[in-house]
Amino acid sequence: MSSLNKGIDKAEVTLKWDPSPQGQPANDLDIIAATYLKDSVCGEPDYLVHFDSRSPDGTITLNRDSRTGQGLGVDEAMTLEFSRLAERYGRVVVGVAIQQREGRRTFGDIPNTLVRILEGYDVLAEENFGALAGSTAAVVAEFARDEDGEWRFEPGVRGFDGDPAEFATWMGRRPAAG
């Protein structure tokens, strides 16, 4: 018998921030998604989706990519189509990283940040990174298959302080029990 519970078929992660003041280096934040196989949900990601890539099957797409935060509304947007993601995947972790080309930047250095996780018009979570002012990156959303194979949203935000390349490996770790 199949479950009568509906999981998440499709989600969107949006990100916005204010541009840096005139004469200052641009603030560049990036949405990153990491996919994990069912038998290795906390190991190395099977693949990453970020500003220079896409998912091999087209199920995770970066629809909008800003390098400055200029413009109206959302600066970055990523769509995750879970109903199309292959059965071999058991977890998808989404994060936000700050590019560090012009020296160390943290969320506290970037004004008016907001990440929003949506399922259709329903807001699953919002974060302004105020509690993560000293972090250079953060996990903002986790999605995992339940025992019926349905995708579920697992709320929780975790900050990271380090190189963006290290963040891609770190983001798959499960948080320590408190």
C-alpha positions in Angstrom: 0.0 0.0 0.0 1.4 3.4 -0.9 1.3 6.4 1.5 -1.5 8.9 1.4 0.9 11.6 2.5 2.1 13.9 -0.2 5.7 14.9 -0.1 7.3 17.9 -1.7 7.3 17.7 -5.5 9.0 21.0 -6.2 10.6 23.7 -4.1 12.3 27.0 -4.8 15.1 28.7 -2.9 15.4 32.5 -3.4 18.1 34.8 -2.1 18.4 38.6 -2.0 20.8 41.1 -0.6 21.7 44.8 -1.0 24.6 45.7 -3.2 27.8 47.0 -1.6 28.3 50.8 -1.3 29.6 52.6 -4.4 33.4 52.2 -4.7 33.4 49.0 -2.6 33.9 45.5 -4.0 30.7 43.8 -5.1 28.9 41.5 -2.6 28.5 38.1 -4.4 26.4 35.4 -2.7 25.7 32.0 -4.3 23.1 29.3 -3.7 24.6 25.8 -3.8 22.7 22.5 -3.8 24.4 19.2 -3.0 22.8 15.8 -3.8 23.5 12.7 -1.8 22.8 9.1 -2.7 20.5 7.0 -0.5 23.4 4.8 0.7 25.6 7.8 1.5 23.4 10.7 2.7 26.2 12.2 4.8 29.2 11.4 2.7 30.5 13.2 -0.3 27.8 14.7 -2.6 27.2 12.9 -5.8 27.1 16.3 -7.5 26.8 20.0 -6.8 24.7 22.6 -8.5 26.0 26.2 -8.3 26.7 29.3 -10.5 28.8 27.4 -13.1 27.0 24.1 -13.2 23.6 22.4 -13.4 22.3 19.0 -12.4 23.0 16.3 -15.0 19.3 15.5 -15.3 17.9 19.0 -15.2 16.0 18.5 -11.9 17.9 21.3 -10.0 18.3 24.6 -11.9 19.8 27.9 -10.9 17.3 30.2 -12.6 18.9 33.5 -11.6 22.5 34.4 -10.6 23.6 37.8 -9.5 27.2 38.8 -8.8 26.2 42.2 -7.2 22.8 42.1 -5.5 21.6 44.9 -7.8 18.1 44.8 -9.2 14.6 44.6 -7.9 13.3 41.6 -6.0 15.1 38.3 -5.9 18.9 38.2 -6.8 19.3 34.4 -7.0 16.7 31.6 -7.4 17.1 27.9 -7.6 14.3 25.4 -8.4 14.5 21.8 -7.1 12.1 19.3 -8.8 12.0 16.4 -6.4 9.3 14.5 -8.2 11.8 14.1 -11.1 14.9 13.3 -9.0 16.1 9.7 -9.5 15.2 7.2 -6.8 18.9 6.7 -6.0 19.0 10.0 -4.3 18.0 10.3 -0.6 19.0 13.8 0.5 19.5 17.3 -1.0 21.2 20.0 1.1 21.0 23.7 0.0 23.4 26.3 1.2 24.5 29.9 0.6 28.1 30.9 0.3 29.7 34.3 0.1 32.4 34.7 -2.6 35.7 35.6 -1.0 37.6 37.1 -4.0 38.0 40.6 -2.5 38.9 39.6 1.1 37.0 37.9 3.9 33.3 38.7 4.0 30.7 37.5 6.4 26.9 37.7 6.5 27.4 40.6 9.0 29.1 42.6 6.2 26.3 42.2 3.8 23.1 44.3 4.4 19.6 43.1 4.1 20.1 39.4 3.3 17.1 37.1 3.0 16.8 33.5 1.9 13.4 32.0 1.5 12.4 28.4 0.9 9.1 28.0 -0.9 6.8 25.2 -1.9 4.5 26.9 -4.4 3.3 29.9 -2.6 3.8 28.4 0.9 6.9 29.7 2.7 8.6 26.7 4.4 11.4 28.9 6.0 13.0 32.3 5.9 16.4 33.4 7.3 18.1 36.8 7.3 21.5 35.5 8.6 21.4 37.9 11.6 22.3 35.0 14.0 25.1 34.0 11.6 26.9 37.4 11.3 30.3 35.9 11.6 29.8 33.1 9.1 31.0 33.0 5.5 28.4 30.4 4.4 25.4 28.5 5.8 23.2 25.5 5.2 19.7 26.9 4.8 17.6 23.8 3.8 17.7 20.1 3.8 15.3 17.8 2.0 15.3 14.0 2.6 13.2 11.1 1.5 11.1 9.5 4.2 10.4 5.7 4.6 7.7 6.0 1.9 10.0 7.6 -0.6 8.4 11.0 -0.3 10.5 14.2 0.0 10.3 16.1 3.3 11.7 19.5 4.3 13.9 19.4 7.4 14.2 23.0 8.8 17.4 24.2 10.4 20.2 26.7 9.6 23.9 26.1 10.3 26.7 28.6 9.9 30.1 27.9 8.5 33.3 29.9 8.6 35.9 29.0 6.0 36.7 28.8 2.3 33.7 28.2 -0.1 35.4 25.1 -1.5 35.6 23.6 1.9 31.9 24.5 2.5 30.8 22.2 -0.3 32.3 19.2 1.5 31.2 20.4 5.0 27.5 21.0 4.1 26.6 17.3 4.0 27.6 16.7 7.6 24.8 16.1 10.0 24.7 18.6 12.9 26.1 17.2 16.2 23.4 16.3 18.7 23.1 19.1 21.3 
